[in-house]
């Protein structure tokens, strides 16, 4: 079970690293440390594409929120 989790974490880090142009080692180290990023840090790290201002429009998606079931 522990080896399966280690393999999953390694695959996750590799996929995320490829998407954000960071090394898998750095992503894995930061994940293990529990690094939290502010908006500017996330932008610099490559996780987000832009920081929207307070005046930005937020477009709500239709349907039930993901991960939640409608109440009966």
GIRA-V227328 format. One record per run of one state. SS is the DSSP state (H for helix, E for strand, C for the rest). FROM is the first residue (numbers start at 1). TO is the last residue. If there is no record, write none. Layout:
ss=[SS;SS]
from=[FROM;FROM]
to=[TO;TO]
This chain:
ss=[C;H;C;H;C;H;C]
from=[1;2;21;24;34;39;46]
to=[1;20;23;33;38;45;72]
